[in-house]
Amino acid sequence: MPSEMINYILLYKIRKKVKKIIQDKIEDGELATTEKSCLGCLADDLSWEIYYLLKEKEEK
């Protein structure tokens, strides 16, 4: 974990946008789900990855 503070507001905004995109894709039939699908979990994982990519880009 980086020593810098995590910007939870930015992370929340990313997660909200990612979750909306995923929901739209599911509604359009572009993504399949199962009984074990966890939309929130997927959104969390993707959000953290995007957040860290943005932080890396910011540091360069």
Secondary structure by P-SEA (a helix, b strand, c coil): ccccccaaaaaaaaaaaaaaaaaaaaaaccccccccccaaaaaaaaaaaaaaaaaaaaac
